[in-house]
Amino acid sequence: MKTGELKETKAGWLNRCLWYCAGVNHRLLQLCPTDFAKYAGMGGTILATAILASLSGGYALYTVFKSEFAAVGFGLFWGFVIFNLDRFIVSTMYSDGKATISKQELIGALPRLIIAVFLGVIISNPLELRIFEREITYEIEQIKNEKASDTRLTTLKNELEALKLDREGYDNSKTELRRSSTADYNTSIGDKINEINREIERMRTSISTYENQLSAVNRTIQNTISSGEETPQNLLAQRQGIIQQRNSANNQLSGFIAEKQRLEGEVRGNMNSELKTLDDRIANIDQLIKLKEQEIETYQTEIHAIADNYDGYMARMEAFSNLRDHNMSVNIAAWFITMLFIIIEIAPTLFKLMIPAGPYDDMLIAEKHRIKTLSGKMISDINNEVDTAIKISTANNQKKIEAEILSNEKLLREIANVQVEIMSTAIAKWREQELAKAENNPEEYIHTTT
């Protein structure tokens, strides 16, 4: 039956859109209304896969760049790539038109099935991350905490605690040194110091007494001088004696104070020397503690920055992998989702192999055969035209060659005639010259020729 004898059935815009997705010939399919639903369903599956791929790719890129504009752009691009691949795979599939899948069909479809499975896994992964987003977010926080409690950080904190313990030990050593020095002070020279303190107190009392006596004598002398009388020598001698006693008491007091300071200095000197050594060590440890605290702060800033930025696509992949390893229900659900997308992706290919051939397939085969026959005829016509042109060209060339040969033969004959004429003229001239020689001197001519 010729195509022109069939009645064309108009289809709606949705059917035409789905047919385009399936990669069919609209003109032929509109002549086969019984195949409308089959190819619309196939195109719908391809379109749905492309939409899921767009969502998957857009979400994956958003987790990387956190840009909605870039995510939408890449999602549309990724969906177009998957759509074009699926459409190409389905439209170029070979099918024998039977409901069963033959070995030849399976071998021919195997590369396409492998590609479809691979695409299904790629599309399903970002959507799985979105489906389990809450669980993945919690797992990421756990991983961040693990990264924040890094082994090196623990080592640094232990080193800092060790330094603080050393410093505390030196502080305790200072306290113990002061206590032991005080005990040594009280036991070894305490009695001497107490005796010297008593002597100092006695000297100060004596000096105070001498000061009072000297003041009384000075008042008496002053009153005597005020009354106009002459100062008695005994008062002057008495004042001088008191002054000498006071000076002697002061000298003794200075001696006792110096002795006390010397004794105390011996004990405090040793203690201060040891305290200075401890203070130097404490200052050194304080510097080490400060440096260690700065190192810990810097390292904490680094790992916190790493942990804060640990929210990309690979981080979610790692968290999701941990979830699947430690949670069997999540692992099973993830496998089911992956298998679902693989089935959706390979469904058009399997349908193309399993669905029996319909009127559209027969017409498509006829159309391919018609186009192939027309193409063969066109090739044959072109070959005939080329052969004719070659023959004409060959004949023309042969004629040109024959004309050239005739022309060359005529020219050769003319050249030969001219050469004969030239030779005849030359022979006639030579004959005349020889006759003249023979007539003028026959004997010499005969002798020369012989």
VEXPA-666549 format. One record per residue (C-alpha): residue in one letter; x, y, z. Coordinates in Angstrom, 1 decimal. Example, Ala and Ser with C-alpha at 12.3 -4.5 7.8 and 13.67 -1.06 7.14 Angstrom:
% VEXPA-666549
<pt type="A" u="12.3" v="-4.5" w="7.8"/>
<pt type="S" u="13.7" v="-1.1" w="7.1"/>
% end
This chain:
% VEXPA-666549
<pt type="M" u="0.0" v="0.0" w="0.0"/>
<pt type="K" u="1.4" v="3.4" w="-0.9"/>
<pt type="T" u="1.8" v="6.1" w="1.7"/>
<pt type="G" u="-0.3" v="8.5" w="-0.3"/>
<pt type="E" u="-3.4" v="6.2" w="-0.1"/>
<pt type="L" u="-3.4" v="6.3" w="3.8"/>
<pt type="K" u="-5.4" v="8.9" w="5.7"/>
<pt type="E" u="-3.3" v="11.2" w="7.9"/>
<pt type="T" u="-4.6" v="11.6" w="11.5"/>
<pt type="K" u="-3.9" v="14.9" w="13.2"/>
<pt type="A" u="-2.2" v="14.7" w="16.6"/>
<pt type="G" u="-2.1" v="17.2" w="19.5"/>
<pt type="W" u="0.9" v="19.3" w="20.4"/>
<pt type="L" u="1.7" v="17.0" w="23.4"/>
<pt type="N" u="1.8" v="13.9" w="21.2"/>
<pt type="R" u="4.0" v="15.7" w="18.7"/>
<pt type="C" u="6.3" v="16.8" w="21.5"/>
<pt type="L" u="6.6" v="13.3" w="22.9"/>
<pt type="W" u="7.2" v="11.9" w="19.4"/>
<pt type="Y" u="10.0" v="14.3" w="18.9"/>
<pt type="C" u="11.5" v="13.1" w="22.2"/>
<pt type="A" u="11.3" v="9.5" w="20.9"/>
<pt type="G" u="13.0" v="10.5" w="17.6"/>
<pt type="V" u="10.2" v="9.3" w="15.3"/>
<pt type="N" u="9.1" v="10.5" w="11.9"/>
<pt type="H" u="6.0" v="12.7" w="12.4"/>
<pt type="R" u="4.7" v="12.4" w="8.9"/>
<pt type="L" u="4.8" v="8.6" w="8.9"/>
<pt type="L" u="3.5" v="8.2" w="12.4"/>
<pt type="Q" u="0.5" v="10.4" w="11.7"/>
<pt type="L" u="-0.6" v="7.8" w="9.2"/>
<pt type="C" u="-0.5" v="5.1" w="11.9"/>
<pt type="P" u="-2.9" v="6.2" w="14.8"/>
<pt type="T" u="-2.6" v="2.8" w="16.4"/>
<pt type="D" u="1.1" v="3.5" w="17.2"/>
<pt type="F" u="0.5" v="7.0" w="18.7"/>
<pt type="A" u="0.4" v="5.8" w="22.4"/>
<pt type="K" u="3.4" v="3.5" w="22.0"/>
<pt type="Y" u="5.8" v="6.2" w="20.8"/>
<pt type="A" u="4.3" v="8.9" w="23.0"/>
<pt type="G" u="5.0" v="6.7" w="26.1"/>
<pt type="M" u="8.6" v="6.1" w="24.9"/>
<pt type="G" u="9.1" v="9.8" w="24.4"/>
<pt type="G" u="7.6" v="10.5" w="27.8"/>
<pt type="T" u="10.1" v="8.2" w="29.4"/>
<pt type="I" u="13.0" v="9.9" w="27.7"/>
<pt type="L" u="11.7" v="13.3" w="28.6"/>
<pt type="A" u="11.2" v="12.3" w="32.3"/>
<pt type="T" u="14.8" v="11.0" w="32.4"/>
<pt type="A" u="16.0" v="14.3" w="31.0"/>
<pt type="I" u="14.0" v="16.3" w="33.6"/>
<pt type="L" u="15.4" v="14.1" w="36.5"/>
<pt type="A" u="18.9" v="14.5" w="35.0"/>
<pt type="S" u="18.4" v="18.3" w="35.1"/>
<pt type="L" u="17.3" v="18.3" w="38.7"/>
<pt type="S" u="20.2" v="15.9" w="39.6"/>
<pt type="G" u="22.9" v="17.9" w="37.8"/>
<pt type="G" u="21.6" v="21.3" w="39.1"/>
<pt type="Y" u="21.6" v="20.1" w="42.7"/>
<pt type="A" u="25.1" v="18.6" w="42.3"/>
<pt type="L" u="26.5" v="21.8" w="41.0"/>
<pt type="Y" u="24.7" v="23.9" w="43.7"/>
<pt type="T" u="26.4" v="21.9" w="46.4"/>
<pt type="V" u="29.7" v="22.8" w="44.8"/>
<pt type="F" u="29.4" v="26.5" w="43.9"/>
<pt type="K" u="26.4" v="27.6" w="46.1"/>
<pt type="S" u="25.1" v="29.6" w="43.1"/>
<pt type="E" u="21.5" v="29.2" w="41.9"/>
<pt type="F" u="22.2" v="30.8" w="38.5"/>
<pt type="A" u="25.1" v="28.4" w="37.8"/>
<pt type="A" u="23.0" v="25.4" w="39.1"/>
<pt type="V" u="20.0" v="26.2" w="36.9"/>
<pt type="G" u="22.3" v="26.7" w="33.8"/>
<pt type="F" u="24.3" v="23.5" w="34.4"/>
<pt type="G" u="21.1" v="21.6" w="35.2"/>
<pt type="L" u="19.5" v="22.6" w="31.9"/>
<pt type="F" u="22.7" v="21.8" w="30.0"/>
<pt type="W" u="23.1" v="18.4" w="31.7"/>
<pt type="G" u="19.4" v="17.5" w="31.0"/>
<pt type="F" u="19.9" v="18.4" w="27.4"/>
<pt type="V" u="23.0" v="16.1" w="27.2"/>
<pt type="I" u="21.1" v="13.2" w="28.7"/>
<pt type="F" u="18.0" v="13.8" w="26.6"/>
<pt type="N" u="20.2" v="13.9" w="23.4"/>
<pt type="L" u="22.0" v="10.7" w="24.4"/>
<pt type="D" u="18.7" v="8.8" w="25.2"/>
<pt type="R" u="17.0" v="10.0" w="22.1"/>
<pt type="F" u="20.0" v="9.0" w="20.0"/>
<pt type="I" u="20.2" v="5.5" w="21.6"/>
<pt type="V" u="16.5" v="4.8" w="21.1"/>
<pt type="S" u="16.3" v="6.2" w="17.6"/>
<pt type="T" u="19.2" v="4.1" w="16.4"/>
<pt type="M" u="18.2" v="0.9" w="18.0"/>
<pt type="Y" u="17.8" v="-2.3" w="15.9"/>
<pt type="S" u="14.8" v="-4.5" w="16.5"/>
<pt type="D" u="13.5" v="-7.5" w="14.7"/>
<pt type="G" u="9.9" v="-6.5" w="15.4"/>
<pt type="K" u="9.2" v="-9.5" w="17.7"/>
<pt type="A" u="8.1" v="-9.5" w="21.4"/>
<pt type="T" u="11.1" v="-11.6" w="22.4"/>
<pt type="I" u="14.7" v="-10.3" w="22.6"/>
<pt type="S" u="16.9" v="-12.3" w="20.3"/>
<pt type="K" u="20.6" v="-12.9" w="20.9"/>
<pt type="Q" u="21.5" v="-10.7" w="18.0"/>
<pt type="E" u="19.3" v="-7.9" w="19.4"/>
<pt type="L" u="20.9" v="-8.3" w="22.8"/>
<pt type="I" u="24.4" v="-8.2" w="21.5"/>
<pt type="G" u="23.6" v="-5.1" w="19.4"/>
<pt type="A" u="21.9" v="-3.4" w="22.3"/>
<pt type="L" u="24.6" v="-4.3" w="24.9"/>
<pt type="P" u="26.7" v="-1.1" w="24.5"/>
<pt type="R" u="23.6" v="1.0" w="24.7"/>
<pt type="L" u="22.4" v="-0.8" w="27.8"/>
<pt type="I" u="25.8" v="-0.3" w="29.5"/>
<pt type="I" u="25.7" v="3.4" w="28.7"/>
<pt type="A" u="22.1" v="3.6" w="30.0"/>
<pt type="V" u="23.1" v="1.9" w="33.3"/>
<pt type="F" u="26.0" v="4.2" w="33.7"/>
<pt type="L" u="23.8" v="7.2" w="33.1"/>
<pt type="G" u="21.2" v="5.9" w="35.6"/>
<pt type="V" u="23.8" v="5.6" w="38.3"/>
<pt type="I" u="25.1" v="9.1" w="37.6"/>
<pt type="I" u="21.6" v="10.6" w="37.7"/>
<pt type="S" u="20.5" v="8.8" w="40.8"/>
<pt type="N" u="23.5" v="9.8" w="43.0"/>
<pt type="P" u="22.8" v="13.5" w="43.5"/>
<pt type="L" u="19.1" v="12.8" w="43.9"/>
<pt type="E" u="19.9" v="10.3" w="46.6"/>
<pt type="L" u="22.0" v="12.9" w="48.4"/>
<pt type="R" u="19.0" v="15.3" w="48.2"/>
<pt type="I" u="16.6" v="12.6" w="49.5"/>
<pt type="F" u="18.8" v="11.8" w="52.5"/>
<pt type="E" u="19.8" v="15.4" w="53.1"/>
<pt type="R" u="18.9" v="15.6" w="56.8"/>
<pt type="E" u="20.8" v="12.4" w="57.6"/>
<pt type="I" u="23.8" v="13.5" w="55.5"/>
<pt type="T" u="23.8" v="16.9" w="57.2"/>
<pt type="Y" u="23.9" v="15.3" w="60.6"/>
<pt type="E" u="26.7" v="12.9" w="59.5"/>
<pt type="I" u="28.7" v="15.9" w="58.1"/>
<pt type="E" u="28.5" v="17.6" w="61.5"/>
<pt type="Q" u="29.9" v="14.4" w="63.1"/>
<pt type="I" u="32.7" v="14.4" w="60.5"/>
<pt type="K" u="33.4" v="18.1" w="61.3"/>
<pt type="N" u="33.6" v="17.3" w="65.0"/>
<pt type="E" u="36.0" v="14.5" w="64.2"/>
<pt type="K" u="38.1" v="16.8" w="62.1"/>
<pt type="A" u="38.0" v="19.4" w="64.8"/>
<pt type="S" u="39.3" v="16.9" w="67.4"/>
<pt type="D" u="42.3" v="16.1" w="65.2"/>
<pt type="T" u="45.1" v="13.8" w="66.6"/>
<pt type="R" u="47.7" v="16.6" w="66.1"/>
<pt type="L" u="45.5" v="19.0" w="68.1"/>
<pt type="T" u="45.2" v="16.5" w="70.9"/>
<pt type="T" u="49.0" v="16.1" w="70.9"/>
<pt type="L" u="49.4" v="19.9" w="71.0"/>
<pt type="K" u="47.0" v="20.2" w="73.9"/>
<pt type="N" u="48.8" v="17.4" w="75.8"/>
<pt type="E" u="52.1" v="19.2" w="75.3"/>
<pt type="L" u="50.5" v="22.4" w="76.6"/>
<pt type="E" u="49.2" v="20.6" w="79.7"/>
<pt type="A" u="52.7" v="19.1" w="80.3"/>
<pt type="L" u="54.2" v="22.6" w="80.2"/>
<pt type="K" u="51.6" v="23.9" w="82.6"/>
<pt type="L" u="52.3" v="21.0" w="84.9"/>
<pt type="D" u="56.0" v="21.9" w="84.8"/>
<pt type="R" u="55.2" v="25.5" w="85.6"/>
<pt type="E" u="53.0" v="24.5" w="88.5"/>
<pt type="G" u="55.9" v="22.3" w="89.7"/>
<pt type="Y" u="58.3" v="25.3" w="89.7"/>
<pt type="D" u="55.7" v="27.4" w="91.6"/>
<pt type="N" u="55.5" v="24.7" w="94.2"/>
<pt type="S" u="59.3" v="24.5" w="94.3"/>
<pt type="K" u="59.4" v="28.3" w="95.0"/>
<pt type="T" u="56.8" v="27.9" w="97.8"/>
<pt type="E" u="58.7" v="25.0" w="99.3"/>
<pt type="L" u="62.0" v="26.9" w="99.0"/>
<pt type="R" u="60.6" v="29.9" w="100.9"/>
<pt type="R" u="59.1" v="27.5" w="103.5"/>
<pt type="S" u="62.3" v="25.6" w="103.9"/>
<pt type="S" u="64.4" v="28.8" w="104.0"/>
<pt type="T" u="62.2" v="30.2" w="106.7"/>
<pt type="A" u="62.5" v="26.9" w="108.7"/>
<pt type="D" u="66.3" v="27.0" w="108.3"/>
<pt type="Y" u="66.2" v="30.7" w="109.3"/>
<pt type="N" u="64.3" v="29.8" w="112.4"/>
<pt type="T" u="66.3" v="26.8" w="113.4"/>
<pt type="S" u="69.9" v="27.8" w="112.5"/>
<pt type="I" u="70.2" v="31.5" w="113.2"/>
<pt type="G" u="66.8" v="32.3" w="114.8"/>
<pt type="D" u="68.3" v="32.3" w="118.4"/>
<pt type="K" u="71.2" v="34.6" w="117.3"/>
<pt type="I" u="68.8" v="36.9" w="115.6"/>
<pt type="N" u="66.5" v="37.0" w="118.6"/>
<pt type="E" u="69.5" v="37.8" w="120.9"/>
<pt type="I" u="70.6" v="40.5" w="118.5"/>
<pt type="N" u="67.1" v="41.9" w="118.4"/>
<pt type="R" u="67.1" v="42.0" w="122.2"/>
<pt type="E" u="70.5" v="43.8" w="122.1"/>
<pt type="I" u="69.2" v="46.2" w="119.5"/>
<pt type="E" u="66.1" v="46.9" w="121.6"/>
<pt type="R" u="68.3" v="47.5" w="124.7"/>
<pt type="M" u="70.6" v="49.8" w="122.7"/>
<pt type="R" u="67.6" v="51.8" w="121.5"/>
<pt type="T" u="66.3" v="52.1" w="125.0"/>
<pt type="S" u="69.7" v="53.2" w="126.2"/>
<pt type="I" u="70.0" v="55.7" w="123.4"/>
<pt type="S" u="66.6" v="57.1" w="124.3"/>
<pt type="T" u="67.7" v="57.4" w="127.9"/>
<pt type="Y" u="70.8" v="59.2" w="126.9"/>
<pt type="E" u="68.8" v="61.5" w="124.7"/>
<pt type="N" u="66.5" v="62.4" w="127.6"/>
<pt type="Q" u="69.5" v="62.9" w="129.9"/>
<pt type="L" u="71.3" v="65.0" w="127.3"/>
<pt type="S" u="68.1" v="67.1" w="126.8"/>
<pt type="A" u="67.9" v="67.7" w="130.6"/>
<pt type="V" u="71.5" v="68.8" w="130.8"/>
<pt type="N" u="71.1" v="71.0" w="127.8"/>
<pt type="R" u="68.1" v="72.7" w="129.4"/>
<pt type="T" u="70.0" v="73.2" w="132.7"/>
<pt type="I" u="73.0" v="74.7" w="130.7"/>
<pt type="Q" u="70.6" v="76.9" w="128.7"/>
<pt type="N" u="68.9" v="78.2" w="131.9"/>
<pt type="T" u="72.3" v="79.0" w="133.5"/>
<pt type="I" u="73.4" v="80.9" w="130.4"/>
<pt type="S" u="70.0" v="82.7" w="130.4"/>
<pt type="S" u="70.5" v="83.8" w="134.1"/>
<pt type="G" u="73.9" v="85.3" w="133.2"/>
<pt type="E" u="75.8" v="82.9" w="135.3"/>
<pt type="E" u="78.8" v="80.9" w="134.1"/>
<pt type="T" u="78.2" v="77.4" w="133.1"/>
<pt type="P" u="79.6" v="75.0" w="135.6"/>
<pt type="Q" u="82.3" v="72.7" w="134.2"/>
<pt type="N" u="80.7" v="69.6" w="135.7"/>
<pt type="L" u="77.6" v="70.1" w="133.6"/>
<pt type="L" u="79.7" v="70.5" w="130.5"/>
<pt type="A" u="81.6" v="67.3" w="131.4"/>
<pt type="Q" u="78.4" v="65.6" w="132.2"/>
<pt type="R" u="76.9" v="66.5" w="128.8"/>
<pt type="Q" u="80.1" v="65.4" w="127.0"/>
<pt type="G" u="80.0" v="62.0" w="128.8"/>
<pt type="I" u="76.3" v="61.6" w="127.9"/>
<pt type="I" u="77.1" v="62.4" w="124.3"/>
<pt type="Q" u="79.9" v="59.8" w="124.2"/>
<pt type="Q" u="77.8" v="57.2" w="125.8"/>
<pt type="R" u="75.0" v="57.9" w="123.2"/>
<pt type="N" u="77.5" v="57.7" w="120.4"/>
<pt type="S" u="78.8" v="54.4" w="121.7"/>
<pt type="A" u="75.3" v="53.1" w="122.0"/>
<pt type="N" u="74.6" v="54.1" w="118.4"/>
<pt type="N" u="77.7" v="52.4" w="117.2"/>
<pt type="Q" u="76.8" v="49.3" w="119.1"/>
<pt type="L" u="73.3" v="49.5" w="117.6"/>
<pt type="S" u="74.7" v="49.9" w="114.1"/>
<pt type="G" u="76.9" v="46.9" w="114.7"/>
<pt type="F" u="74.0" v="44.7" w="115.9"/>
<pt type="I" u="71.9" v="45.8" w="112.9"/>
<pt type="A" u="74.7" v="45.0" w="110.5"/>
<pt type="E" u="75.3" v="41.6" w="112.1"/>
<pt type="K" u="71.5" v="40.9" w="111.9"/>
<pt type="Q" u="71.5" v="42.0" w="108.2"/>
<pt type="R" u="74.6" v="39.8" w="107.5"/>
<pt type="L" u="73.0" v="36.8" w="109.1"/>
<pt type="E" u="69.7" v="37.3" w="107.3"/>
<pt type="G" u="71.5" v="38.0" w="104.0"/>
<pt type="E" u="73.3" v="34.7" w="104.1"/>
<pt type="V" u="70.0" v="32.9" w="104.3"/>
<pt type="R" u="68.1" v="35.2" w="101.9"/>
<pt type="G" u="71.1" v="35.3" w="99.5"/>
<pt type="N" u="71.0" v="31.5" w="99.0"/>
<pt type="M" u="67.2" v="31.6" w="98.8"/>
<pt type="N" u="67.2" v="34.5" w="96.3"/>
<pt type="S" u="69.7" v="32.7" w="94.1"/>
<pt type="E" u="67.6" v="29.6" w="93.9"/>
<pt type="L" u="64.5" v="31.7" w="93.5"/>
<pt type="K" u="66.1" v="33.5" w="90.5"/>
<pt type="T" u="67.0" v="30.2" w="88.9"/>
<pt type="L" u="63.4" v="29.1" w="89.4"/>
<pt type="D" u="62.1" v="32.4" w="88.1"/>
<pt type="D" u="64.2" v="32.1" w="84.9"/>
<pt type="R" u="62.9" v="28.6" w="84.3"/>
<pt type="I" u="59.3" v="29.8" w="84.9"/>
<pt type="A" u="59.8" v="32.6" w="82.4"/>
<pt type="N" u="61.2" v="30.2" w="79.9"/>
<pt type="I" u="58.2" v="27.9" w="80.4"/>
<pt type="D" u="55.8" v="30.8" w="80.2"/>
<pt type="Q" u="57.3" v="31.7" w="76.8"/>
<pt type="L" u="57.0" v="28.1" w="75.7"/>
<pt type="I" u="53.3" v="28.0" w="76.9"/>
<pt type="K" u="52.6" v="31.2" w="75.0"/>
<pt type="L" u="54.1" v="29.8" w="71.8"/>
<pt type="K" u="52.3" v="26.5" w="72.2"/>
<pt type="E" u="49.0" v="28.4" w="72.8"/>
<pt type="Q" u="49.6" v="30.4" w="69.6"/>
<pt type="E" u="50.3" v="27.2" w="67.7"/>
<pt type="I" u="47.1" v="25.6" w="69.0"/>
<pt type="E" u="45.1" v="28.7" w="68.2"/>
<pt type="T" u="46.5" v="28.8" w="64.6"/>
<pt type="Y" u="45.9" v="25.1" w="64.1"/>
<pt type="Q" u="42.4" v="25.3" w="65.5"/>
<pt type="T" u="41.7" v="28.2" w="63.1"/>
<pt type="E" u="43.0" v="26.1" w="60.2"/>
<pt type="I" u="41.0" v="23.0" w="61.0"/>
<pt type="H" u="37.9" v="25.1" w="61.9"/>
<pt type="A" u="38.2" v="26.7" w="58.4"/>
<pt type="I" u="38.5" v="23.3" w="56.9"/>
<pt type="A" u="35.6" v="22.0" w="58.9"/>
<pt type="D" u="33.4" v="25.0" w="58.1"/>
<pt type="N" u="34.1" v="24.6" w="54.3"/>
<pt type="Y" u="33.5" v="20.9" w="54.5"/>
<pt type="D" u="30.1" v="21.1" w="52.9"/>
<pt type="G" u="30.7" v="20.4" w="49.2"/>
<pt type="Y" u="29.6" v="17.6" w="47.0"/>
<pt type="M" u="32.5" v="15.3" w="48.0"/>
<pt type="A" u="31.8" v="15.9" w="51.6"/>
<pt type="R" u="28.2" v="14.8" w="51.1"/>
<pt type="M" u="29.4" v="11.8" w="49.2"/>
<pt type="E" u="31.7" v="10.8" w="52.1"/>
<pt type="A" u="28.9" v="11.3" w="54.6"/>
<pt type="F" u="26.5" v="9.3" w="52.5"/>
<pt type="S" u="29.0" v="6.5" w="52.1"/>
<pt type="N" u="29.5" v="6.4" w="55.9"/>
<pt type="L" u="25.7" v="6.3" w="56.3"/>
<pt type="R" u="25.4" v="3.4" w="53.9"/>
<pt type="D" u="28.2" v="1.5" w="55.7"/>
<pt type="H" u="26.7" v="1.9" w="59.2"/>
<pt type="N" u="23.0" v="1.9" w="58.4"/>
<pt type="M" u="21.6" v="-1.1" w="56.6"/>
<pt type="S" u="18.2" v="0.5" w="55.9"/>
<pt type="V" u="19.8" v="3.6" w="54.3"/>
<pt type="N" u="22.0" v="1.3" w="52.2"/>
<pt type="I" u="19.0" v="-0.8" w="51.0"/>
<pt type="A" u="16.9" v="2.4" w="50.3"/>
<pt type="A" u="19.8" v="3.8" w="48.3"/>
<pt type="W" u="20.2" v="0.6" w="46.2"/>
<pt type="F" u="16.5" v="0.6" w="45.5"/>
<pt type="I" u="16.6" v="4.3" w="44.3"/>
<pt type="T" u="19.6" v="3.5" w="42.1"/>
<pt type="M" u="17.9" v="0.5" w="40.6"/>
<pt type="L" u="14.8" v="2.6" w="40.0"/>
<pt type="F" u="16.7" v="5.2" w="38.0"/>
<pt type="I" u="18.6" v="2.5" w="36.1"/>
<pt type="I" u="15.3" v="0.9" w="35.1"/>
<pt type="I" u="13.9" v="4.3" w="34.1"/>
<pt type="E" u="17.0" v="4.9" w="32.0"/>
<pt type="I" u="17.1" v="1.5" w="30.2"/>
<pt type="A" u="13.3" v="1.3" w="29.8"/>
<pt type="P" u="13.2" v="3.0" w="26.4"/>
<pt type="T" u="15.9" v="0.7" w="25.1"/>
<pt type="L" u="14.2" v="-2.5" w="26.4"/>
<pt type="F" u="10.8" v="-1.3" w="25.2"/>
<pt type="K" u="12.2" v="-0.8" w="21.7"/>
<pt type="L" u="13.6" v="-4.4" w="21.8"/>
<pt type="M" u="10.4" v="-6.0" w="23.3"/>
<pt type="I" u="7.5" v="-4.2" w="21.6"/>
<pt type="P" u="6.3" v="-5.9" w="18.5"/>
<pt type="A" u="6.6" v="-4.0" w="15.2"/>
<pt type="G" u="3.5" v="-2.0" w="14.2"/>
<pt type="P" u="2.3" v="-0.2" w="11.1"/>
<pt type="Y" u="4.7" v="2.7" w="11.7"/>
<pt type="D" u="7.7" v="0.3" w="11.8"/>
<pt type="D" u="6.6" v="-1.3" w="8.5"/>
<pt type="M" u="6.1" v="2.1" w="6.9"/>
<pt type="L" u="9.4" v="3.2" w="8.2"/>
<pt type="I" u="11.1" v="0.2" w="6.7"/>
<pt type="A" u="9.3" v="0.8" w="3.4"/>
<pt type="E" u="10.3" v="4.5" w="3.5"/>
<pt type="K" u="13.9" v="3.5" w="4.2"/>
<pt type="H" u="13.8" v="1.1" w="1.3"/>
<pt type="R" u="12.2" v="3.7" w="-1.0"/>
<pt type="I" u="14.8" v="6.2" w="-0.1"/>
<pt type="K" u="17.6" v="3.6" w="-0.4"/>
<pt type="T" u="16.2" v="2.6" w="-3.9"/>
<pt type="L" u="16.0" v="6.3" w="-5.0"/>
<pt type="S" u="19.5" v="6.8" w="-3.7"/>
<pt type="G" u="20.7" v="3.8" w="-5.7"/>
<pt type="K" u="18.9" v="5.1" w="-8.8"/>
<pt type="M" u="20.5" v="8.5" w="-8.3"/>
<pt type="I" u="23.9" v="6.9" w="-7.9"/>
<pt type="S" u="23.3" v="4.8" w="-11.0"/>
<pt type="D" u="22.2" v="7.9" w="-13.0"/>
<pt type="I" u="25.2" v="9.8" w="-11.9"/>
<pt type="N" u="27.4" v="6.8" w="-12.8"/>
<pt type="N" u="25.8" v="6.7" w="-16.3"/>
<pt type="E" u="26.2" v="10.4" w="-16.8"/>
<pt type="V" u="29.9" v="10.1" w="-15.7"/>
<pt type="D" u="30.4" v="7.1" w="-18.1"/>
<pt type="T" u="28.8" v="9.0" w="-21.0"/>
<pt type="A" u="30.9" v="12.0" w="-20.3"/>
<pt type="I" u="34.0" v="9.9" w="-20.2"/>
<pt type="K" u="33.1" v="8.2" w="-23.5"/>
<pt type="I" u="32.4" v="11.5" w="-25.2"/>
<pt type="S" u="35.6" v="12.9" w="-23.9"/>
<pt type="T" u="37.5" v="9.8" w="-25.0"/>
<pt type="A" u="36.0" v="10.0" w="-28.5"/>
<pt type="N" u="36.8" v="13.7" w="-28.8"/>
<pt type="N" u="40.3" v="13.1" w="-27.7"/>
<pt type="Q" u="40.7" v="10.2" w="-30.2"/>
<pt type="K" u="39.5" v="12.5" w="-33.0"/>
<pt type="K" u="42.0" v="15.2" w="-31.9"/>
<pt type="I" u="44.7" v="12.6" w="-32.0"/>
<pt type="E" u="43.8" v="11.4" w="-35.5"/>
<pt type="A" u="43.6" v="15.0" w="-36.8"/>
<pt type="E" u="47.0" v="15.7" w="-35.3"/>
<pt type="I" u="48.4" v="12.6" w="-36.9"/>
<pt type="L" u="47.1" v="13.5" w="-40.3"/>
<pt type="S" u="48.4" v="17.0" w="-39.9"/>
<pt type="N" u="51.8" v="15.7" w="-38.9"/>
<pt type="E" u="51.8" v="13.3" w="-42.0"/>
<pt type="K" u="51.1" v="16.1" w="-44.4"/>
<pt type="L" u="53.8" v="18.2" w="-42.9"/>
<pt type="L" u="56.3" v="15.4" w="-43.1"/>
<pt type="R" u="55.4" v="14.9" w="-46.8"/>
<pt type="E" u="55.9" v="18.6" w="-47.5"/>
<pt type="I" u="59.3" v="18.5" w="-45.7"/>
<pt type="A" u="60.3" v="15.5" w="-47.7"/>
<pt type="N" u="59.3" v="17.2" w="-51.0"/>
<pt type="V" u="61.3" v="20.3" w="-50.1"/>
<pt type="Q" u="64.3" v="18.2" w="-49.1"/>
<pt type="V" u="64.1" v="16.3" w="-52.5"/>
<pt type="E" u="63.9" v="19.6" w="-54.4"/>
<pt type="I" u="66.9" v="21.0" w="-52.4"/>
<pt type="M" u="68.9" v="17.8" w="-53.1"/>
<pt type="S" u="68.1" v="17.9" w="-56.8"/>
<pt type="T" u="69.2" v="21.5" w="-57.1"/>
<pt type="A" u="72.4" v="20.7" w="-55.2"/>
<pt type="I" u="73.2" v="17.8" w="-57.4"/>
<pt type="A" u="72.7" v="19.9" w="-60.5"/>
<pt type="K" u="75.1" v="22.5" w="-59.2"/>
<pt type="W" u="77.6" v="19.9" w="-58.3"/>
<pt type="R" u="77.3" v="18.3" w="-61.7"/>
<pt type="E" u="78.0" v="21.7" w="-63.4"/>
<pt type="Q" u="81.0" v="22.2" w="-61.2"/>
<pt type="E" u="82.5" v="18.8" w="-61.9"/>
<pt type="L" u="81.9" v="19.2" w="-65.7"/>
<pt type="A" u="83.7" v="22.5" w="-65.6"/>
<pt type="K" u="86.7" v="20.9" w="-63.8"/>
<pt type="A" u="86.8" v="18.0" w="-66.3"/>
<pt type="E" u="86.7" v="20.4" w="-69.3"/>
<pt type="N" u="89.3" v="22.7" w="-67.9"/>
<pt type="N" u="91.9" v="20.1" w="-66.9"/>
<pt type="P" u="90.9" v="16.6" w="-67.7"/>
<pt type="E" u="94.2" v="14.9" w="-66.7"/>
<pt type="E" u="94.2" v="16.5" w="-63.2"/>
<pt type="Y" u="90.5" v="15.6" w="-62.7"/>
<pt type="I" u="91.1" v="12.0" w="-63.7"/>
<pt type="H" u="94.1" v="11.8" w="-61.4"/>
<pt type="T" u="92.2" v="13.3" w="-58.5"/>
<pt type="T" u="89.2" v="11.0" w="-58.9"/>
<pt type="T" u="91.3" v="8.0" w="-59.2"/>
% end
